[in-house]
């Protein structure tokens, strides 16, 4: 089974000699790392099912054109929130490393500093978004300014929730992370949608996201798990690599929805959005495992241990989950989308399988990004950034139909994976072939 030194600040999950009386399942469940992964996976699945139900209910309650507005705002929010995800990843990385080095006060000082700075950023961003409302409504062809303002409020609150999760992620408080994933970022959204969309349409649908995010903030910031400490030496948090990498990744996975909203007919844009929703199950399903991977890899590198095993297991789980989603969509009858979304979305089902395949490739890219951020490497960040630009140009030039939009993203995703395999010893194929070597984590300079 997997042994952990009692009282150690870091659970490295290093396998010990297997017990003859326990099978593989028992050994895995005896590992804190495996139990944390299982907990996060269950909470993530519950959360994504709840989030999926939110979109299904929204599609039922709204017309395809109105649903396209919700999808455009959520796609824009995902891109806007990725910088916060970058801060979250950087915080988790540094908190895990500081804890591994026995510096909890420095970790708490870092949390306090980032939290205060984030509040200032949120206030400034909200002022900018309010001022940009007329232009945004015109460019995105939204029905009213209220749609934009409600979405803007959700984006600003979501920034705080995203960053605050990095505190608990870095400290490996995966129970709290899982509760937020399952509730405010999942099931609670669907629960709130039903009454609010019935009363206020698109604004109500976005309002459900606002209220759920407020609940998430209370859960995340109600107790950070730290204690008040005297002023300590400020730990420099280098967020730029994470910001760039995750902003580019958000563009790869969401820009197609914005382009579809602008270039396709309103009904066709709604159909594409519903197909993308089905396909993205393959992206979001295993994402919680990548959340756990980042602090685990950072802690292992601090201890001079190998990261090959957790990285390969996470990649295998990601590919297996995506493959299962693709297979389920391909084998399911086309009447399924009619039963779930309604007759108006029947023509969208043909795109769901190919989109799920593309999202599986991008989910693997996401795992590689987490390993790269934990290692302090830069090459994959540059590759993903270039890929985001190539995808944007390709969608604007070639994305005149839904099929072409899928093809553009597919080619870009394959290109990123191939480039990473060629340039890094931590690609999937190279990790399968052997140990890349145990090198210390590159410090965040």
C-alpha positions in Angstrom: 0.0 0.0 0.0 1.0 3.7 -0.1 2.8 4.9 3.0 2.9 8.3 4.5 5.3 9.5 7.2 3.2 10.5 10.2 3.3 14.2 10.8 4.9 15.0 7.4 3.6 18.2 5.8 3.6 16.5 2.4 1.9 13.4 1.3 4.0 12.3 -1.6 2.0 9.2 -2.3 5.2 7.1 -2.7 4.3 3.5 -3.1 5.7 1.1 -0.4 5.8 -2.7 -0.6 2.4 -4.1 -1.4 0.7 -6.1 1.3 0.0 -9.7 0.5 -3.4 -9.5 2.1 -4.7 -6.5 0.1 -5.6 -6.4 -3.5 -4.9 -3.6 -5.8 -8.1 -1.8 -5.0 -7.4 -2.0 -1.2 -3.9 -0.7 -1.7 -5.2 2.2 -3.7 -7.9 3.1 -1.2 -5.2 3.0 1.5 -3.4 5.8 -0.2 -4.3 9.4 0.8 -3.4 10.5 -2.7 -5.7 8.0 -4.3 -8.5 8.8 -1.8 -8.1 12.5 -2.6 -8.2 11.8 -6.3 -11.3 9.7 -6.0 -13.0 12.3 -3.8 -12.2 15.0 -6.3 -13.2 12.9 -9.2 -16.6 12.1 -7.7 -17.2 15.8 -6.7 -16.1 16.9 -10.2 -18.4 14.5 -11.9 -21.3 15.6 -9.7 -20.4 19.2 -10.3 -20.2 18.8 -14.1 -23.4 16.9 -14.2 -25.0 19.8 -12.3 -23.4 22.3 -14.6 -24.5 20.2 -17.6 -28.1 20.1 -16.2 -27.9 23.9 -15.9 -27.3 24.2 -19.6 -29.9 21.5 -20.4 -32.5 23.4 -18.4 -31.4 26.7 -20.0 -31.8 25.2 -23.5 -35.3 24.0 -22.5 -36.3 27.3 -21.0 -34.9 29.5 -23.7 -35.0 29.7 -27.5 -31.9 28.7 -29.5 -31.1 32.3 -30.0 -31.4 33.1 -26.3 -29.4 30.0 -25.4 -26.7 31.3 -27.8 -26.5 34.4 -25.7 -26.0 32.4 -22.5 -23.4 30.3 -24.2 -21.6 33.4 -25.5 -21.5 35.0 -22.1 -20.3 31.8 -20.4 -17.7 31.3 -23.1 -16.5 34.9 -22.6 -16.5 34.4 -18.9 -14.4 31.2 -19.2 -11.8 33.1 -21.1 -11.9 36.0 -18.7 -11.6 33.7 -15.7 -8.6 31.9 -17.0 -6.2 34.6 -15.7 -7.6 33.9 -12.3 -7.1 30.2 -12.9 -3.5 31.1 -13.6 -3.2 32.9 -10.2 -4.9 29.9 -8.6 -2.4 27.5 -10.1 0.5 29.7 -9.2 -0.8 30.0 -5.6 -1.3 26.3 -5.3 2.2 25.6 -6.6 3.9 28.0 -4.2 1.8 27.1 -1.2 2.5 23.4 -1.7 6.2 24.2 -2.1 6.4 26.4 1.0 4.5 23.8 3.0 6.9 21.1 1.8 9.8 23.3 3.0 8.2 23.8 6.4 7.3 27.5 5.9 3.6 27.8 6.8 3.8 31.4 7.9 5.3 32.5 4.5 2.4 30.6 2.8 -0.2 32.4 5.0 1.5 35.7 4.2 1.3 34.9 0.5 -2.4 34.1 0.8 -3.1 37.4 2.6 -1.2 39.5 0.0 -2.9 37.9 -3.0 -6.4 38.1 -1.5 -6.1 41.8 -0.9 -4.7 42.5 -4.4 -7.4 40.4 -5.9 -10.1 42.5 -4.3 -8.6 45.6 -5.9 -8.5 43.9 -9.3 -12.1 42.9 -9.0 -13.3 46.4 -8.2 -11.3 47.9 -11.1 -12.5 45.3 -13.6 -16.1 45.8 -12.7 -15.8 49.5 -13.4 -14.2 48.7 -16.8 -16.9 46.2 -17.8 -19.7 48.6 -16.9 -18.1 51.3 -19.0 -17.8 48.8 -21.9 -21.4 47.7 -21.8 -22.7 49.6 -24.9 -19.8 48.4 -27.1 -20.1 44.8 -25.8 -23.8 44.6 -26.4 -23.3 45.8 -30.0 -20.4 43.5 -30.8 -21.9 40.3 -29.3 -25.4 41.3 -30.5 -26.9 40.8 -27.1 -30.6 41.4 -26.5 -30.2 44.0 -23.7 -27.6 45.7 -21.6 -28.9 43.9 -18.6 -27.6 40.6 -20.0 -24.1 42.1 -20.2 -24.2 43.7 -16.8 -25.4 40.4 -15.1 -22.7 38.5 -16.9 -20.1 41.1 -15.9 -21.0 40.8 -12.3 -20.7 37.0 -12.5 -17.2 37.3 -14.1 -16.0 39.7 -11.4 -17.2 37.5 -8.5 -15.9 34.4 -10.3 -12.4 35.8 -10.3 -12.4 35.8 -6.5 -13.8 32.3 -6.3 -11.3 30.9 -8.7 -8.3 32.5 -6.9 -9.6 31.4 -3.5 -9.6 27.8 -4.5 -5.8 27.9 -5.0 -5.5 28.3 -1.2 -7.2 25.0 -0.5 -5.7 23.3 -3.5 -2.2 24.2 -2.4 -2.8 23.0 1.1 -4.3 19.8 -0.3 -7.7 20.5 1.4 -9.4 18.6 -1.4 -12.6 18.1 0.5 -13.3 21.8 0.5 -12.3 22.1 -3.2 -14.6 19.1 -4.0 -17.5 20.7 -2.1 -17.2 23.9 -4.1 -16.9 22.0 -7.4 -20.0 19.9 -6.7 -22.2 22.6 -5.2 -21.7 26.3 -6.3 -19.9 25.4 -9.5 -22.4 22.6 -10.3 -25.6 21.4 -8.8 -26.6 24.7 -7.2 -26.5 26.5 -10.6 -29.2 24.1 -11.9 -31.3 24.5 -8.8 -31.3 28.3 -9.0 -31.8 28.4 -12.8 -35.4 27.0 -12.8 -37.1 29.8 -10.9 -34.9 32.7 -12.1 -35.0 31.8 -15.8 -38.8 31.5 -15.6 -39.0 35.0 -14.2 -36.3 36.9 -16.1 -35.2 34.8 -19.1 -31.5 35.2 -20.1 -30.9 37.6 -17.3 -32.3 35.2 -14.8 -30.2 32.3 -16.2 -27.1 34.4 -15.7 -28.4 35.6 -12.3 -28.4 31.9 -11.2 -24.6 31.8 -11.9 -24.1 35.0 -9.8 -26.0 33.7 -6.8 -24.2 30.3 -6.9 -20.8 32.1 -7.1 -21.7 34.1 -4.0 -22.3 30.9 -2.1 -19.0 29.5 -3.4 -17.2 32.6 -2.1 -18.6 32.2 1.4 -17.5 28.5 1.4 -14.0 29.3 0.1 -13.2 32.4 2.2 -15.2 31.5 5.4 -12.1 29.7 6.6 -8.8 29.5 4.7 -7.3 27.0 7.1 -4.5 29.4 8.2 -3.8 31.4 11.3 -3.0 35.1 11.8 0.8 35.7 11.5 3.1 38.6 11.9 4.4 40.2 8.7 6.8 37.8 7.0 9.1 38.2 4.1 7.0 38.5 1.0 7.1 35.5 -1.2 7.2 36.5 -4.8 4.5 34.9 -6.8 5.3 34.6 -10.5 1.9 34.3 -12.1 2.8 35.3 -15.6 3.5 31.7 -16.9 0.2 30.4 -15.5 -1.7 33.5 -16.7 -0.4 33.1 -20.3 -0.7 29.3 -20.4 -4.3 29.1 -19.0 -5.6 32.2 -20.9 -4.3 30.6 -24.1 -5.9 27.3 -23.1 -9.2 29.0 -22.4 -9.1 30.5 -25.9 -8.5 27.1 -27.4 -11.6 25.7 -25.7 -14.0 28.6 -25.8 -13.2 30.9 -28.7 -15.3 28.8 -31.1 -18.4 29.7 -29.2 -17.8 33.4 -29.5 -16.9 33.1 -33.2 -20.1 31.0 -33.8 -22.2 33.6 -32.0 -20.9 36.3 -34.3 -20.5 34.5 -37.7 -23.3 31.9 -37.7 -27.0 32.5 -37.9 -28.6 32.8 -34.4 -30.3 29.4 -34.6 -27.2 27.7 -36.0 -25.1 29.3 -33.3 -27.4 27.8 -30.7 -27.2 24.4 -32.2 -23.4 24.6 -32.2 -23.4 25.6 -28.6 -25.5 22.6 -27.6 -23.2 20.2 -29.5 -20.2 21.9 -27.8 -21.9 21.4 -24.4 -22.1 17.6 -25.0 -18.6 17.4 -26.3 -17.1 19.3 -23.4 -18.0 16.5 -21.0 -14.8 14.9 -22.2 -12.9 18.1 -21.2 -14.4 18.8 -17.8 -14.9 15.3 -16.6 -11.3 14.5 -15.6 -10.3 18.1 -14.9 -10.4 17.7 -11.1 -7.5 15.1 -11.4 -5.4 17.8 -13.0 -6.2 20.1 -10.1 -4.8 17.6 -7.7 -1.8 16.9 -10.0 -0.3 20.4 -9.8 0.4 20.5 -6.0 1.4 16.8 -6.0 4.0 17.3 -8.7 5.2 20.5 -7.0 5.6 18.7 -3.7 7.4 15.7 -5.3 9.8 18.0 -7.1 10.6 19.8 -3.8 11.4 16.4 -2.3 13.5 15.3 -5.3 11.0 12.5 -6.2 9.8 11.2 -9.5 6.6 12.7 -11.1 6.3 10.0 -13.7 3.8 7.8 -12.0 1.2 10.5 -11.0 1.5 12.2 -14.4 1.0 9.0 -16.4 -1.9 7.9 -14.3 -3.6 11.3 -14.7 -3.0 11.3 -18.5 -4.3 7.7 -18.8 -7.5 8.6 -16.8 -8.0 11.7 -19.0 -7.7 9.8 -22.3 -9.9 6.9 -20.9 -12.6 9.3 -19.8 -12.6 11.2 -23.0 -12.7 8.0 -25.0 -15.6 6.7 -23.0 -17.5 10.0 -23.6 -16.8 9.8 -27.4 -18.0 6.2 -27.5 -21.1 7.0 -25.5 -22.1 9.8 -27.8 -21.4 7.9 -31.0 -23.3 4.8 -29.9 -26.3 6.7 -28.4 -29.3 7.3 -30.7 -29.7 10.7 -32.2 -33.1 10.9 -30.4 -31.1 11.4 -27.2 -30.3 15.0 -27.9 -34.0 15.5 -28.8 -35.0 14.0 -25.5 -32.5 16.1 -23.5 -32.5 19.5 -25.3 -35.8 19.3 -27.3 -36.7 19.0 -30.9 -35.2 22.4 -31.9 -31.7 21.0 -31.2 -32.0 17.7 -33.2 -29.6 18.8 -35.9 -26.8 19.4 -33.4 -26.1 15.8 -32.4 -23.9 15.0 -35.4 -21.2 17.4 -34.2 -21.2 16.2 -30.6 -19.0 13.1 -31.1 -16.2 14.9 -33.1 -16.3 17.8 -30.6 -15.9 15.3 -27.7 -12.8 13.8 -29.5 -11.3 17.3 -29.9 -12.0 18.1 -26.3 -10.3 14.9 -25.2 -7.1 16.0 -26.9 -7.4 19.4 -25.3 -8.0 17.8 -21.9 -4.6 16.0 -22.3 -3.1 19.4 -23.2 -4.5 20.7 -19.9 -2.8 17.9 -17.9 0.5 18.7 -19.7 0.1 22.4 -18.7 -0.3 21.5 -15.0 2.9 19.4 -15.1 4.7 22.2 -16.9 3.6 24.9 -14.4 4.6 22.6 -11.5 8.0 22.1 -13.1 8.5 25.8 -13.9 9.1 25.1 -17.5 8.3 27.5 -20.4 8.3 25.6 -23.7 4.7 24.3 -23.6 3.5 27.7 -22.6 4.9 29.2 -25.8 3.5 26.4 -27.9 0.0 26.8 -26.4 0.2 30.6 -26.9 1.1 30.3 -30.6 -1.6 27.6 -31.0 -4.3 30.0 -29.6 -3.3 32.6 -32.2 -3.4 30.1 -35.0 -6.8 28.8 -33.9 -8.2 32.4 -33.8 -7.0 33.1 -37.3 -8.2 29.8 -38.6 -11.7 30.2 -37.1 -12.1 33.7 -38.4 -10.8 32.8 -41.9 -12.1 29.2 -42.3 -14.8 28.9 -39.7 -17.7 29.7 -41.9 -19.6 26.4 -41.0 -19.8 24.4 -37.8 -17.9 21.5 -39.4 -15.0 23.7 -40.4 -14.8 25.2 -36.9 -14.4 21.7 -35.4 -11.7 20.8 -37.9 -9.7 24.0 -37.2 -9.7 23.3 -33.5 -8.8 19.6 -34.0 -5.8 20.4 -36.2 -4.6 22.9 -33.6 -5.0 20.4 -30.7 -3.0 17.7 -32.5 -0.3 20.2 -33.4 0.1 21.2 -29.7 0.5 17.6 -28.6 2.9 16.7 -31.3 5.0 19.8 -30.6 5.1 19.0 -26.9 6.2 15.4 -27.6 9.0 16.6 -29.8 10.2 19.3 -27.4 9.8 17.8 -23.9 10.8 14.7 -22.0 7.5 14.9 -20.2 5.2 14.2 -23.2 2.9 11.2 -22.9 4.9 8.9 -25.2 8.2 9.8 -23.6 6.9 9.2 -20.1 5.6 5.8 -21.2 9.1 4.9 -22.5 10.9 5.8 -19.4 11.8 8.0 -16.4 12.5 11.6 -17.5 14.9 12.2 -14.6 14.4 13.7 -11.2 15.2 17.4 -11.4 14.3 20.0 -8.8 11.5 22.4 -9.4 12.6 25.6 -11.1 12.0 28.4 -8.6 9.5 31.1 -9.5 11.9 34.0 -10.2 
